[in-house]
């Protein structure tokens, strides 16, 4: 129970505030820790926020993992551009090589990471490499890919750039620095990599819908708290105006409330009233049904709007 003082109203009502942990963090991740954070419009979006949203927000999860699954679901066939009809033999050979590299799974991971963080790097292990140092050199012509791996933007960066003004790749990445999950740091030449980036700004696909997503999450959390706090009614305690000729003053109520006699009632707000008789009961939230209905309607509208953005993006 909060240690903040009890507040009174002019009607003799005293409401004891509910618990507030005052925690820190983005409201998309743990809005219950500090409702003062609001929807967090304009706040920086961290990789941790993006990851949490993709795992815990249905719309964000659809935009990241659902779309990536749709991309590879029906797969594709390979035809010879020099022939009019299909080329089953060519397709079979290419598909066999792709299956050996588990390319369908790798491509799905690449799309997921690119959509989540804005960029992703696919790295190939080629047959011309015998030791880690050779990864820094340009891939030799004719070298065959042996294995593929995907790294999100949080695990790689540019190690060096082409500084030759006459080069066709001037200012482009020459080598990448990759931090593996095993703790290794690798320097890999660009000819052994493919960097995926489908949006010119290199931002996560969630950036466009972040404010709607955050606001919707806060409203849904607020509605759930509304149901939790008022679904069973408010504990309302009515005190007699006087006991044995001694009036029940606000100071007495303040003293009683600070004693936290009812502090274990699910940490809910309770209301004290000065009345003719001592009484205790739960008051339902029936008079506030229209407010609750408004909250639900707003939440549904926001959810519909974000879904609309999601499907427009997916198409």
N, C-alpha and C positions, 0 to 999 in steps of 0.2 A: 504494500500500500504506500502511496506517495506520502512524503513528509511535508508537502505543501500545506499551508493552513486551510482550514475549512472556510468557505465563503458563504455569506448569508445574502438573502434577497430581501427586498422591502416587504414581501409577503410572509416573512417568517420561515422561509424554506432554507435549509442548510444542506448543501450538497458536498459530499466528500469526494475529492478528485480520485480518479483511478490511476493505476500504476503507469509510470512513464520512465522507461529505462534510459532515455536520453542517449541512445547509441548513435554511432556514426555510420555512414555508408550511403550509397545511392538508393533512392527510394524504389528503384526498379528491383533491387535485390532483397532488401529487408525493410519494407515500409513500416512494419509494426514497431521498429525500434525507436523511431522518432517521427511522429506525424508532423512535426514542425518543418520537416523537409519538403512537404507538399509533393507536387508532381515533379519537381526538379527540372523545370524547363530551362534549357540553356546550359545545364551542367555538363562538364566534360564526360564523355562516355569512355569508360576504361575497358580493356580487354576482359577483365573479370566480369564487368556488367554485361557485356555482350554474351559471354559464355553462359552466365547464369540465366539470362533471358532466353537464349536458345534452348536451354534444358528445361526451363520451368514455365515459360509462357507459350501457350498453344499456338498463337499466331506467329511468334518469332520462330518457334520450332518448325512450323510449316514452311516459312520463308527460307529457312536454312536447310533442314534435312528433308522436308517433303519435296521441295523443288529439285534438289539434287537427286533424289530417288527417281523422280519422274524423268529426269534427263537420261538416265541410263536404263530405265525399265524396258523399253522396247528395243533398245540397242540399234544396230545399223548393219547394212550389208555393203560390201565393197564391190564395185563394178569397174571394169576397164573403160576409161573414157574414150578409147579408140574403137570400141565396139558398140553396136546398136543395142544388143540385148544384154542380159545379165551374164556374169562370168562366175559360175558357181565354184570353179576350181580356184580362181584367184581369191574369192571370198573365203573359201575354206582354209587356204594357206595363211591368209592374213589373220583370220580369227583364231587359228591354232597358235600363232605367234603371240597374239594378244592374251589368250588364255594362259599361256606359259608365264607371262608377265603379270597376270592377275589384273589386267588393265581396267576391267569393268569396276572392280572395287577401288582401284587407285583413282580412276576418273571421278567416281562419286565422292571420294575423300577430297579431291582437288576442288570440286565445285562447292562442297560444304565449307571448306576453309576459306575459299575466295569470297563467298557470299557473307561469311561471318565476319571476317577481318578486312576485307577489301582487296587483299592480295594473298597469293599462295604460291609455293615453289615446289615443282615436281623435279626430283633429282634422279638421274639414271646412273647405275653402276655398269660401266662398259668393260668389255673384254680386254682393253688395252691398258688397264690399270693393274699394277702388281703391288703397289703400296700406297699409303695415304698421301704421300707427297706428290704423287703423279696426278692426283685429283686437281691440282692447281694448273696443270698444263692443258693445252687445247686438245680436244678429242681427236684421235687419229682417224683418218678416213677409212671406212670399212669396219670399224670397231662395232661389235654387236652389243645391244643392251642386255644385261643379265638380270637386273632387278630394278624396280621402281619404288620410290618413297616420296611421300608428300609431307611438307613442312608448312605450318601456318605462319603468318606474318610475325607472330610472337617468338618464333624460333629461328628466324634468319634475318640477315641484313646485308647491305652491300659492303664488301670488303675493299674493293678498288674499282675505279672507273677508267674507261679508255680516255687517255689524255692526248692522243694524237689528233690534231685538228683536221688532218687529211683523211682520217679513218671514217668509214661509213657508220661506225658505231661510236663516234666521238661523244663523250660524256655519258655513254651507256655503261651499265655494269660490266666490268671485266671479270671479277670474281665475286662470289657470295660467301659470307661467313654463316655457317649453319651450326646451331647448338642442338645436338641430339639429345634424346631422352636419357641416354646413358651418361650424360655429362661431358661428352666429347665436343670439341670445337673443330669443325672442318672448314677448309678453304677450298671451294669448288669452282672450276672454270665455267663460264656461262654456256659453253658448248655442251655441257653435260646437264644442263638444267632447262626448264621451261617455267617462266614466271607467268602465272595466270592473273589477269586484271581486266575485267569486263566493263568497268566504269572509269571514266577519265579522271575522276577525283580520287580514286583509290580508297573510297570509304566503304564501310560495311553497308550491306543492303538494309540493315535495320536502322541506319541513321535517318533515312527518310521518314520512317513511321515511329521514331523513338518517342517523340512527345505524346502522340496519340497512345502509343503502347504504354508509356509510363502513367499517363493520366487514367487510362482505362484500368490499369492494375490498381492504382490508388483508389479509384471509385469502387471496384469490385471488393477490395479489402475493406473499404469503409462500409459497404453494404453488409458484408459478412460480420463485421463488428457490430453493426446496428442490430442484426438478427441475434447475435450472441448476447448483447447487452440488454435488449428489450424484448426478445422473444419470450422469455419467461416472466416478463414484467419487472418493474422496479420494486425493490424492497422499500416500502414506505412505513416509517415508524411515526405514530402520532402520540404526542405527549399531552398530558393534561395541562391546562393553563396554570393550575396551582396544585400543590400537594401539601395537605395539612395547613392551609392558609399561606404557604410560602409560594410565591409565583415562580413559574418556570421561565427563567430569563434566557436571553440568547447566550449570555455568558455560561449558564449552566449547560445549555445544549452544546456549546463550543467545548466545554470541559468533557462532556460525555463523548462527543465525536472524537476528540483527540485520544480518548482511552481506547478507541478502535474495537469496541465491543462486538461489532459485526464485520470486522475486517476480513473474515474468511468466506464471505458470501461471494465466492467465485471472482473476487476482485472486481465486482461490479459497483457502479455508482448506486448509492442509496440516498433517499430523501427523508429529511426529518421535518415534521410539521408540528406546530403548536396547536393542539386541538382540545376539545372538552374532556376527552377520555384517552387513556393510554391504550394504544392499539398497534398491532403489527400485521401487515399483509403485503401481498404483491399486487402492484397496480399494473395492469396491462398497458400496451402501447396503442390501443385501439384509436384514441383521438389523433394519433400521429400517422395513421395508415396512409394518408395522402402524401405525406412527406416521404415515407418509405417507398411508395409507388413511384414517386418522381425520381428517387435515386436509382431504382431499378431501370426505369425507362432511359435515363441518361447513360447508364452503363451499357445497355443493349445497343443504343445508337452509336456509341463510341466503338463498340466491338464490331458492329456492322461496317462502319467507316474504315476501320483498320483492315478488316477482311477484304474490303473492296480494293484498297491499296495493294494488298497482298496478291490478289488474283490478277490485277492489272500488271503488276511486276512480273508475275509468273508467266503471263502470256507474252 
